[in-house]
Structure formats: C-alpha cells, structure tokens
C-alpha cells in the first residue's frame, strides 16, 4: 500500500479537534501493522494551487496569520502545515493516477472550508484544491469526490458553486444519512454512489471516522459497518479500474486511539481490496 507522509503535515491539536496532530498518530499505527508500506513525502500545494479553490486574499491572510484558520486560531505551526495537508492529497492523487492503485494521505480538515472562509476545523479544502489542480493539468479528466464524513460537505458545494461543476462529481453522504435507522439505507446506497462515479478518471475518497455510533459529533454506523463501507468503496473502485486517493476526516472520540483504530480499519480494507483477499 502507498502512503504520503512527512512530519510537515502535522501541527499541535487545536481545541476540540485532533485533526492537526492526527497524521503522526495514524501513520505510526499504519506502520506498526504494515511495516512494508511504500511512503513518499508530500509536495506542498502552492499558493496558486490553493487559489484555484479559494479567494486569494483569504489564502494569503490565513498563511500570514492575519486571519484565523478553520480552528479559530492563528497558530503559526498550523499555517505552516496547511500547504502540506492539501499537498498530501494532491501528491497522493498524482501517484494514484500513475500507479492505478490506492494511495493514502493521512490528513483531514477539508470539506467545511468555503471559497473565502474556513470553519468546522477546516481551513483549505484539499478535496477541491486537488480536484482543480488535476483538472488544470488534464482538462479532460473527470474527478470524483466521494465524501463519507458524517457531516455535509458544505464548503465543497460552495466552491463548486463559485468555480463550476464541469469535470467534478461530488457525493456527500452527510447531505442525507444521519440517524441510526439510516445505517442499512446508507450501506445499500454505496453501489449506486459508485455507479455515479463510473465515468471518473480518479476518485478522492474521504473516509470519515465520525459516522461511528460512539462519536460525539456523529453516530449511525458500527465499527463493522464502517469497515464494510470502506471495503465496498475500495473493492468497487478496483473493479471499475478507477484509481483512488483517500484521506481521513472526522473522528472526535476520546481517547484518540479509538479514532486511530477506525483509520487502521480503513487501511486494512484498502489493503484487502487491492489484493482481492476478502470475499
């Protein structure tokens, strides 16, 4: 399995959200279970990359600490890490396109970032930064965004309204699936979501941990259902010959080890699907 990682993707956790510091914890757990991971460092997203998805003044003000980030702070370490978090997913997507295989970027904090504002622990929308950078390089490429975080990808939708939807297919589960009674309906809907992505040249999969029943900001899937969700996505995309670059998203259980365990299960699903191990 292929992973994009470097220490530059990390910053101190900010308030209630662990996401700024989560890459290191998740990567360490992955390496413990899969010592032979293929690892490459991220290339940082440039200011121009970020400005395809965001207003330039917003980008420059956040990076210069003149404006708060999506955590509501003006932390210099967070600002320094931001080009690397978006850059990690972009680097993963480029590697996935070349290899035709899944590539993981253990970063989060994307889909609530709007065109000219952050919030919900999200500063820059790495999903849209990546999609727009890929399409700038390959205008005929169709990019799918499969957002399985618990929450609605309102920032992604806002940016799509600003820049246009041509060549980008966006599915955000948080638009509909919320309650424990929705679990079966959501699981049954996954094949239909994959069919909507069938014409894509690559899919960016946001494997949220916060749909877990015990998550204080989520709550409708069991551990087993989350693992099956991920395997269905990876196996379904593999069967369709669609490369996938995936990130983390969400997860607010305490201690952090509970969230890390969910992200380990996602990696396991990716490994098993790539090897066609699971029936």
N, C-alpha and C positions, 0 to 999 in steps of 0.2 A: 504494500500500500504506500501511496505517495502523500507526503505532508509538507506543507510550507510552514516554516517556523524559524524565528530568531528571538532573542531577548528583547529586541527593539519593539516587538509587538505588545509588550507589557507596560503597565503603569500601575501605581498604587490604586487599590479599590477605592471607589468614591461613594461614600454614603451607603445606601441600601443595596446598591447593585455591585456584585463582584466582578462584572464583566471586564473591567480594565485590567485586572490581575489574573483573570481566568486562563489565558492561553498557557502560561507556565504550568499550572496545576494539571490541566488537561493533557498537555504534551507529555509531562512526566508520567502520567498514568498510562498513556498510549505506549510509550517506550518500554515501560515495565512489562506490559502484556505482549508487545510486538517489537522485540529489540532490533529486528532487521528492517524497520521502516526506512524508506528512501526519503531523505529530508533535504530540502533546499531552502535557502533564506528568501524572504520576500524582497522584491524590488519596491521601493516606496512609490506610492502614487504621487505624481507631480501635481503642482498647483493647477496646471491646465487640465489634468485628468479629473481632479476634484471639481473644477469649474464647469465641466460638461453637465454635472448633476446638481450643481449649486450656484447660487449667485456669488460672483467673485468677491464682492465686499464682505459677505458673510464668511467665506472661506478665509480670506486674509485676516479678518478681525479675530476669528477664533484662533488661528495659528499664532497671531501676535499677542494673544491674551487680552485683546481689547473687548472681547465678548465672551460670555460664558459658554462652556461646552454643553453637551447634552445631559451631563450630570448636574448642571447648575453650578459648576465651579470654574475657576480659571487656573487650573493646575498645569504647571509647565510640563511636567512629565507626561500628562495626558496629551497635551498638544503635540509634543514630540512624537508620541506613539501613533497618532492618528494617520499620517501618511502610510505607515506600515500596516495598520489594520486593514484599511481599504486595499492597500497594495498586496497584502497577503492573498486576498480573494482574487484579485486580478492576476497575480502570478500563478495561483492555482488554476485558474481558468485557462490561461495560455498553455500551461503544462498539460492539462486535460485534453485540450484540442490537439496537441501534438501526439500524446500517448494514446488517446482514445479510452483512457481508464479514469476511474475516480481519483480526485485529488482533494485532500482535506486542508482547510485553513482554520485553525482553532481560534477564531475571532468571532466577536458578536458586537451588537450595538449599532445596527444599521437601519431597520425599517421604519422607525419613527422620525428619522431625520428628513425634514422637508426641504424644499428648494432654497429657502432663505432662513431657516430656523432649525434648531435642534430641540430635543426633549425626549422624555421616556428613556433616558440613559443612552440615547443615540445622538451622535454629532454629525458625522458624514455618512451618507447612505452608500456603503460599499457595494451593495447589490446593483444600484444604478450606476455608480462610478464604473464598476466592472462591465456592466452591460453596454454602456455607452462607449467605453474605451474599445471594447471588442468590435463594436459596430463601426467605430471610426476607422479601425484598421481593415475591417472586412464588411463593407456596406451591405453585402448580400446575406450576411449571417443573421439568422433568427435566434435570439437568445430567450430562453425560458427562465422565469423566476418562480420557483415553487417554494412558497413561504409557509412552512408548517410550524411557525411560532404560535403560541396561544392567542396572541393579540393581532389585531388588524393592521396590515401594513399601510397605514395612512400616509406616511412620508413617501413611500414608493409611489403610491397613487398620485400624490400631489406633484411629484416630479414628472411623472408621466403626463399629467395634465399640462405641465409647462412645456415640456420638450417634445411631446408627441409619442404615440404608441407604436409607430411603424417599426417592425422587426423585433418587438419585445412582447412576450406573452407573460402576463402576471397572474398568478393564482395565489391568493392569500386566504388560508383556512380560517383565520380569525374573523373574517367577514361573516361567517355563518356558524361555525362549530364552536360551542362554548360549554354546554352543560353535560353532566354525567350521562344523561339519557341520549346524548348525541354520539356516543362512542361508536356504536355499531354503524350508524349512518355515515360517520366520517370514514371509518375503515373501509366500508363498502364503496365510498366515493373515490378512493385512491386510483383504481384503474381508469375511471373516467377522467381524472386530472391528468394522468399520464397520456391518455389519448389526446387531450388538448395540447400536449407538448410534443406530439409525434413529429411535427414538422420542424422542430428546433435543431439547430446545429450543436447546441450545448445547453445544458440546464444548470442554473445556480440553485442549489438546494439548501434552504435554511432549516436546519434540523433543530427546532426549538425544544428545549427541555422543560419549559414551563407548562405544557399541557398536562403534566403529571398530576394525578389526583391529589398529591400531598403538597403541591406548590402553592404558596400563599397568594400568588398572583395568577394562578391558572386553575386547573383542576377538572379533567374529564377522561384521561386515559391512564390505565395501569402501566406498570413497568413493562409487562409483557406486550401490551398493545403498542407502546412506544417503539419497542424493539421490532415488532412485526411491521409497524408503519415504515420504519427505516428500511427494513429488508425489502418490502414491496417496492419502495421507491428505487433503491439501487438495482434490484433484480429487473424491475420493469424497464428502467432506462437501459440497462445492459442488453436486454432482449431486443430493444429497439435500436441499438447501436448508437445511443446518444451519450457523449461524454458528460460527466458531471463534476462540477467543483462545488464543494459544500463547506458551509460554516456552521456555527453553533447556535447562538441566540437563546435568550431567556434562561430561566433557572434561578430560583431565589430561595430554595430550601436551605436550611441551616442544620448541620454544618455543610460546608461547600462540598464535602466528599460525596454527599447524596447527588448533587448536580453532576459532579465529575463522573460518577458511576453511570449516569444516563448517557453522557457523551462517550464513555467507553463502550457502551452497548451499541451506539450508533456506528462507531468504528468497527465493531465486531460484525455488524450487519453488512457494512461495506466490504469487508474482507471476505465474508462468506459469499456474498452475492457475486463478487468478482471471480471467485473460484468455483462458483456454482456448487457449493458444498451443501447448502441447505435445500431440502426438498419442499 
